[in-house]
Each structure stands twice: as C-alpha cells, then as structure tokens.
Amino acid sequence: MPDKIFIEYGLDFSNNKYGIGRSSEIEYSDGTEMRTHERIHIKKIKAKYFRLWVGKFMLVIDSDKPHFCFKKKKRYNFKIVYGISGY
C-alpha cells in the first residue's frame, strides 16, 4: 500500500519525453519509489507545492510545513512544476 502519492504538472525533462506534462510518483513506507504516467487518484490531499529545480539546487514553496525550503540535490535537473501530494 502506498505511503505517499505525488502528482506533478509542468516542465520536467527527466520525467516527460517532451518536457511538458504530468507525472506521478508513488512512495512506499519501505523507502522504495515508483514513477508512472498513469492516472493515479489521490483520495486525501495533504499539500500543494511549487518546485523550481535548476542544476543541483531546488526551491520548494509548500502549503505544508516547512512552507519554504531550499535544498541541494545530488543530481542535476531542470524542473518547474506545480504538484499535489497525499494518500
């Protein structure tokens, strides 16, 4: 059973063939993840967020706490997405 579900819309070259689109990620309690482009429905929305990822740096503005964070990632990417997370 999934622990968290993330659905993102926007510009994401690592998950969308042409850059723009929708992607879904299922995160399980054991730490494993699965990415898919299938339609997954969230029954209970936990948060809405905006994510800007340029190079190894990512800015996240989130409706859940923390509301604003800046992260350094291990890999390079370019992503501008709006997303929702939930169960």
Rosetta constraint file for C-alpha pairs under 8 A:
AtomPair CA 1 CA 28 HARMONIC 6.96 0.50
AtomPair CA 2 CA 26 HARMONIC 6.21 0.50
AtomPair CA 2 CA 27 HARMONIC 5.93 0.50
AtomPair CA 2 CA 28 HARMONIC 4.74 0.50
AtomPair CA 2 CA 29 HARMONIC 7.00 0.50
AtomPair CA 2 CA 87 HARMONIC 7.35 0.50
AtomPair CA 3 CA 26 HARMONIC 7.62 0.50
AtomPair CA 3 CA 27 HARMONIC 5.78 0.50
AtomPair CA 3 CA 28 HARMONIC 4.80 0.50
AtomPair CA 3 CA 29 HARMONIC 5.32 0.50
AtomPair CA 3 CA 87 HARMONIC 6.59 0.50
AtomPair CA 4 CA 26 HARMONIC 6.04 0.50
AtomPair CA 4 CA 27 HARMONIC 5.12 0.50
AtomPair CA 4 CA 28 HARMONIC 6.70 0.50
AtomPair CA 4 CA 85 HARMONIC 6.91 0.50
AtomPair CA 4 CA 86 HARMONIC 5.67 0.50
AtomPair CA 4 CA 87 HARMONIC 5.21 0.50
AtomPair CA 5 CA 24 HARMONIC 7.26 0.50
AtomPair CA 5 CA 25 HARMONIC 5.84 0.50
AtomPair CA 5 CA 26 HARMONIC 4.70 0.50
AtomPair CA 5 CA 27 HARMONIC 6.22 0.50
AtomPair CA 5 CA 42 HARMONIC 6.95 0.50
AtomPair CA 5 CA 85 HARMONIC 5.51 0.50
AtomPair CA 5 CA 86 HARMONIC 5.36 0.50
AtomPair CA 5 CA 87 HARMONIC 5.69 0.50
AtomPair CA 6 CA 24 HARMONIC 5.61 0.50
AtomPair CA 6 CA 25 HARMONIC 5.10 0.50
AtomPair CA 6 CA 26 HARMONIC 6.48 0.50
AtomPair CA 6 CA 83 HARMONIC 6.87 0.50
AtomPair CA 6 CA 84 HARMONIC 5.84 0.50
AtomPair CA 6 CA 85 HARMONIC 4.46 0.50
AtomPair CA 6 CA 86 HARMONIC 6.76 0.50
AtomPair CA 7 CA 22 HARMONIC 7.18 0.50
AtomPair CA 7 CA 23 HARMONIC 5.85 0.50
AtomPair CA 7 CA 24 HARMONIC 4.46 0.50
AtomPair CA 7 CA 25 HARMONIC 6.52 0.50
AtomPair CA 7 CA 83 HARMONIC 5.45 0.50
AtomPair CA 7 CA 84 HARMONIC 5.46 0.50
AtomPair CA 7 CA 85 HARMONIC 6.46 0.50
AtomPair CA 8 CA 22 HARMONIC 5.62 0.50
AtomPair CA 8 CA 23 HARMONIC 5.39 0.50
AtomPair CA 8 CA 24 HARMONIC 6.37 0.50
AtomPair CA 8 CA 81 HARMONIC 6.04 0.50
AtomPair CA 8 CA 82 HARMONIC 5.65 0.50
AtomPair CA 8 CA 83 HARMONIC 4.11 0.50
AtomPair CA 8 CA 84 HARMONIC 6.62 0.50
AtomPair CA 9 CA 20 HARMONIC 7.67 0.50
AtomPair CA 9 CA 21 HARMONIC 5.76 0.50
AtomPair CA 9 CA 22 HARMONIC 4.56 0.50
AtomPair CA 9 CA 23 HARMONIC 6.72 0.50
AtomPair CA 9 CA 81 HARMONIC 5.42 0.50
AtomPair CA 9 CA 82 HARMONIC 5.38 0.50
AtomPair CA 9 CA 83 HARMONIC 6.14 0.50
AtomPair CA 10 CA 19 HARMONIC 7.91 0.50
AtomPair CA 10 CA 20 HARMONIC 5.36 0.50
AtomPair CA 10 CA 21 HARMONIC 5.60 0.50
AtomPair CA 10 CA 22 HARMONIC 6.69 0.50
AtomPair CA 10 CA 79 HARMONIC 7.77 0.50
AtomPair CA 10 CA 80 HARMONIC 5.96 0.50
AtomPair CA 10 CA 81 HARMONIC 4.38 0.50
AtomPair CA 10 CA 82 HARMONIC 6.34 0.50
AtomPair CA 11 CA 16 HARMONIC 7.95 0.50
AtomPair CA 11 CA 19 HARMONIC 5.22 0.50
AtomPair CA 11 CA 20 HARMONIC 4.49 0.50
AtomPair CA 11 CA 21 HARMONIC 6.72 0.50
AtomPair CA 11 CA 79 HARMONIC 5.54 0.50
AtomPair CA 11 CA 80 HARMONIC 5.09 0.50
AtomPair CA 11 CA 81 HARMONIC 5.95 0.50
AtomPair CA 12 CA 16 HARMONIC 5.92 0.50
AtomPair CA 12 CA 19 HARMONIC 5.06 0.50
AtomPair CA 12 CA 20 HARMONIC 6.20 0.50
AtomPair CA 12 CA 21 HARMONIC 7.51 0.50
AtomPair CA 12 CA 78 HARMONIC 6.49 0.50
AtomPair CA 12 CA 79 HARMONIC 4.55 0.50
AtomPair CA 12 CA 80 HARMONIC 6.49 0.50
AtomPair CA 12 CA 81 HARMONIC 7.14 0.50
AtomPair CA 13 CA 17 HARMONIC 6.66 0.50
AtomPair CA 13 CA 18 HARMONIC 6.95 0.50
AtomPair CA 13 CA 19 HARMONIC 4.38 0.50
AtomPair CA 13 CA 20 HARMONIC 7.52 0.50
AtomPair CA 13 CA 77 HARMONIC 7.69 0.50
AtomPair CA 13 CA 78 HARMONIC 6.74 0.50
AtomPair CA 13 CA 79 HARMONIC 6.93 0.50
AtomPair CA 14 CA 19 HARMONIC 7.70 0.50
AtomPair CA 14 CA 77 HARMONIC 7.05 0.50
AtomPair CA 14 CA 78 HARMONIC 7.91 0.50
AtomPair CA 15 CA 19 HARMONIC 7.58 0.50
AtomPair CA 15 CA 23 HARMONIC 6.67 0.50
AtomPair CA 16 CA 20 HARMONIC 6.23 0.50
AtomPair CA 16 CA 21 HARMONIC 6.05 0.50
AtomPair CA 16 CA 22 HARMONIC 7.42 0.50
AtomPair CA 16 CA 23 HARMONIC 7.33 0.50
AtomPair CA 22 CA 37 HARMONIC 6.78 0.50
AtomPair CA 23 CA 35 HARMONIC 7.30 0.50
AtomPair CA 23 CA 36 HARMONIC 6.28 0.50
AtomPair CA 23 CA 37 HARMONIC 5.06 0.50
AtomPair CA 23 CA 38 HARMONIC 7.86 0.50
AtomPair CA 24 CA 35 HARMONIC 5.74 0.50
AtomPair CA 24 CA 36 HARMONIC 5.29 0.50
AtomPair CA 24 CA 37 HARMONIC 5.87 0.50
AtomPair CA 24 CA 38 HARMONIC 7.23 0.50
AtomPair CA 24 CA 39 HARMONIC 7.77 0.50
AtomPair CA 24 CA 40 HARMONIC 7.12 0.50
AtomPair CA 25 CA 33 HARMONIC 6.80 0.50
AtomPair CA 25 CA 34 HARMONIC 5.59 0.50
AtomPair CA 25 CA 35 HARMONIC 4.39 0.50
AtomPair CA 25 CA 36 HARMONIC 6.25 0.50
AtomPair CA 26 CA 33 HARMONIC 5.63 0.50
AtomPair CA 26 CA 34 HARMONIC 5.21 0.50
AtomPair CA 26 CA 35 HARMONIC 6.46 0.50
AtomPair CA 27 CA 31 HARMONIC 6.70 0.50
AtomPair CA 27 CA 32 HARMONIC 6.06 0.50
AtomPair CA 27 CA 33 HARMONIC 4.54 0.50
AtomPair CA 27 CA 34 HARMONIC 6.63 0.50
AtomPair CA 28 CA 32 HARMONIC 5.49 0.50
AtomPair CA 28 CA 33 HARMONIC 6.24 0.50
AtomPair CA 42 CA 85 HARMONIC 7.67 0.50
AtomPair CA 42 CA 86 HARMONIC 5.93 0.50
AtomPair CA 42 CA 87 HARMONIC 5.61 0.50
AtomPair CA 43 CA 86 HARMONIC 7.30 0.50
AtomPair CA 43 CA 87 HARMONIC 5.95 0.50
AtomPair CA 44 CA 86 HARMONIC 5.48 0.50
AtomPair CA 44 CA 87 HARMONIC 5.38 0.50
AtomPair CA 45 CA 84 HARMONIC 6.91 0.50
AtomPair CA 45 CA 85 HARMONIC 5.89 0.50
AtomPair CA 45 CA 86 HARMONIC 4.32 0.50
AtomPair CA 45 CA 87 HARMONIC 6.71 0.50
AtomPair CA 46 CA 64 HARMONIC 7.40 0.50
AtomPair CA 46 CA 84 HARMONIC 7.59 0.50
AtomPair CA 46 CA 85 HARMONIC 5.63 0.50
AtomPair CA 46 CA 86 HARMONIC 4.56 0.50
AtomPair CA 46 CA 87 HARMONIC 7.49 0.50
AtomPair CA 47 CA 62 HARMONIC 6.87 0.50
AtomPair CA 47 CA 63 HARMONIC 5.41 0.50
AtomPair CA 47 CA 64 HARMONIC 5.39 0.50
AtomPair CA 47 CA 84 HARMONIC 5.74 0.50
AtomPair CA 47 CA 85 HARMONIC 5.31 0.50
AtomPair CA 47 CA 86 HARMONIC 6.73 0.50
AtomPair CA 48 CA 62 HARMONIC 5.99 0.50
AtomPair CA 48 CA 63 HARMONIC 5.45 0.50
AtomPair CA 48 CA 64 HARMONIC 7.44 0.50
AtomPair CA 48 CA 82 HARMONIC 7.55 0.50
AtomPair CA 48 CA 83 HARMONIC 5.75 0.50
AtomPair CA 48 CA 84 HARMONIC 4.42 0.50
AtomPair CA 48 CA 85 HARMONIC 6.43 0.50
AtomPair CA 49 CA 60 HARMONIC 6.90 0.50
AtomPair CA 49 CA 61 HARMONIC 5.58 0.50
AtomPair CA 49 CA 62 HARMONIC 4.23 0.50
AtomPair CA 49 CA 63 HARMONIC 6.16 0.50
AtomPair CA 49 CA 82 HARMONIC 5.84 0.50
AtomPair CA 49 CA 83 HARMONIC 5.25 0.50
AtomPair CA 49 CA 84 HARMONIC 6.26 0.50
AtomPair CA 50 CA 60 HARMONIC 5.80 0.50
AtomPair CA 50 CA 61 HARMONIC 5.21 0.50
AtomPair CA 50 CA 62 HARMONIC 6.46 0.50
AtomPair CA 50 CA 80 HARMONIC 7.60 0.50
AtomPair CA 50 CA 81 HARMONIC 5.85 0.50
AtomPair CA 50 CA 82 HARMONIC 4.60 0.50
AtomPair CA 50 CA 83 HARMONIC 6.30 0.50
AtomPair CA 51 CA 58 HARMONIC 6.97 0.50
AtomPair CA 51 CA 59 HARMONIC 5.82 0.50
AtomPair CA 51 CA 60 HARMONIC 4.64 0.50
AtomPair CA 51 CA 61 HARMONIC 6.56 0.50
AtomPair CA 51 CA 79 HARMONIC 7.24 0.50
AtomPair CA 51 CA 80 HARMONIC 5.80 0.50
AtomPair CA 51 CA 81 HARMONIC 5.37 0.50
AtomPair CA 51 CA 82 HARMONIC 6.49 0.50
AtomPair CA 51 CA 83 HARMONIC 7.83 0.50
AtomPair CA 52 CA 58 HARMONIC 5.60 0.50
AtomPair CA 52 CA 59 HARMONIC 5.15 0.50
AtomPair CA 52 CA 60 HARMONIC 6.53 0.50
AtomPair CA 52 CA 78 HARMONIC 7.72 0.50
AtomPair CA 52 CA 79 HARMONIC 5.70 0.50
AtomPair CA 52 CA 80 HARMONIC 4.71 0.50
AtomPair CA 52 CA 81 HARMONIC 6.77 0.50
AtomPair CA 53 CA 57 HARMONIC 5.74 0.50
AtomPair CA 53 CA 58 HARMONIC 4.13 0.50
AtomPair CA 53 CA 59 HARMONIC 6.32 0.50
AtomPair CA 53 CA 77 HARMONIC 6.41 0.50
AtomPair CA 53 CA 78 HARMONIC 5.27 0.50
AtomPair CA 53 CA 79 HARMONIC 4.89 0.50
AtomPair CA 53 CA 80 HARMONIC 6.52 0.50
AtomPair CA 54 CA 58 HARMONIC 6.33 0.50
AtomPair CA 54 CA 76 HARMONIC 7.43 0.50
AtomPair CA 54 CA 77 HARMONIC 6.04 0.50
AtomPair CA 54 CA 78 HARMONIC 4.81 0.50
AtomPair CA 54 CA 79 HARMONIC 6.74 0.50
AtomPair CA 55 CA 75 HARMONIC 7.63 0.50
AtomPair CA 55 CA 76 HARMONIC 4.57 0.50
AtomPair CA 55 CA 77 HARMONIC 5.25 0.50
AtomPair CA 55 CA 78 HARMONIC 6.26 0.50
AtomPair CA 56 CA 72 HARMONIC 5.64 0.50
AtomPair CA 56 CA 73 HARMONIC 5.00 0.50
AtomPair CA 56 CA 74 HARMONIC 6.44 0.50
AtomPair CA 56 CA 75 HARMONIC 5.89 0.50
AtomPair CA 56 CA 76 HARMONIC 4.90 0.50
AtomPair CA 56 CA 77 HARMONIC 6.75 0.50
AtomPair CA 57 CA 70 HARMONIC 7.31 0.50
AtomPair CA 57 CA 71 HARMONIC 5.89 0.50
AtomPair CA 57 CA 72 HARMONIC 4.70 0.50
AtomPair CA 57 CA 73 HARMONIC 6.11 0.50
AtomPair CA 58 CA 70 HARMONIC 5.76 0.50
AtomPair CA 58 CA 71 HARMONIC 5.13 0.50
AtomPair CA 58 CA 72 HARMONIC 6.26 0.50
AtomPair CA 58 CA 73 HARMONIC 7.24 0.50
AtomPair CA 59 CA 68 HARMONIC 7.61 0.50
AtomPair CA 59 CA 69 HARMONIC 6.01 0.50
AtomPair CA 59 CA 70 HARMONIC 4.66 0.50
AtomPair CA 59 CA 71 HARMONIC 6.48 0.50
AtomPair CA 60 CA 67 HARMONIC 7.81 0.50
AtomPair CA 60 CA 68 HARMONIC 5.78 0.50
AtomPair CA 60 CA 69 HARMONIC 5.33 0.50
AtomPair CA 60 CA 70 HARMONIC 6.36 0.50
AtomPair CA 61 CA 67 HARMONIC 5.59 0.50
AtomPair CA 61 CA 68 HARMONIC 4.67 0.50
AtomPair CA 61 CA 69 HARMONIC 6.72 0.50
AtomPair CA 62 CA 66 HARMONIC 6.88 0.50
AtomPair CA 62 CA 67 HARMONIC 4.57 0.50
AtomPair CA 62 CA 68 HARMONIC 6.18 0.50
AtomPair CA 63 CA 67 HARMONIC 5.71 0.50
